Structures are given as C-alpha cells and as structure tokens.
Amino acid sequence: MAERDLKQRTKLFALAIILFVESLPKRKTAEILGRQLLRSGTSAGANYRSACRARSCADFIAKMTIVEEEIDESIYWLELLVESKTIEMEKVEVLIKEANELLAITVASIKTAKKNRK
C-alpha cells in the first residue's frame, strides 16, 4: 500500500474512532473505555506519519511497532466495550474490521523492513 494511502486510511480510522466515542452512552464505563480507545485509535495515525519520516530503517521499524501496538490496543478497547455490554457488536464491526486490516498491513510492513535491513 502506498504511503499516502495508508496515511489517509489511518486518519480516516482516527476520525471514525472520534465519531464513535462521541456516540457512546453517557455512562462511567463507556467514558473510561472510550477515552482509552480515543487515545489509541488516534495515536496510530500520528505514529504512522512519524514512521514515514524515520531517519533509518531501525527508526522506521521502532515507530511502526508503536503503530502496531496502538492498533492492537484499539481492538482490545473495542472488544471490551462489546464484552462489557456497553455497546452492541453491530456498532463496532466496521471499526474492528478496519483495525484488523490496518494491523495486518502494519505487521507486513514491519516484516518487509526487517527483511530489507539484512
């Protein structure tokens, strides 16, 4: 996937997370989990942009690993929202699908960078 396309996709994911968090019920659990999701879901795109400006292959891999962690964490918070019965699965299916796709792209990018480094 082209750098520009992934930048756009991670930004759209962040925007979708923002809108989703704003729609959560006004309950303490939703507020706490939503805050965590908001942080990780928006951080992935920012960290990807940072990775695109990496000064070395090692720096790129390190920054992409952060992207991987943030996307995986976002999936975790989405799952918790469903499993705690705070929100129905139907409301997060699209976000989880996109997060899993972004995670797969990120992992593949890290593997390629590690292979090319050798």
Secondary structure, DSSP 8 states (H G I E B T S, - for coil): --HHHHHHHHHHHHHHHHHHHHHS-SSHHHHHHHHHHHHHHHHHHHHHHHHHT-SSHHHHHHHHHHHHHHHHHHHHHHHHHHHTTSS-GGGTHHHHHHHHHHHHHHHHHHHHHHHHH-
